[in-house]
């Protein structure tokens, strides 16, 4: 039953945009490089805030 609930939640989240804050750490173990990727937070996309951020970044690039 737990696996079915997991699959249902996964299907509900498929193709819905989310913002993920991740951290990546690269380690070497027995001569092989590996990356550990950890999700720190997840949230739905706030399109208005993202648009403001993008406009601010464009303004920084064009003002130089």
Residue pairs with C-beta under 8 A, 6 or more apart in sequence:
16 44
17 44
17 45
18 42
18 43
18 44
18 45
19 42
19 43
19 44
19 45
20 39
20 41
20 42
21 39
21 40
21 41
21 42
22 37
22 38
22 39
22 40
23 37
23 38
23 40
24 35
24 36
24 37
24 38
25 35
25 36
25 38
26 33
26 34
26 35
26 36
27 33
27 34
27 35
27 36
28 34
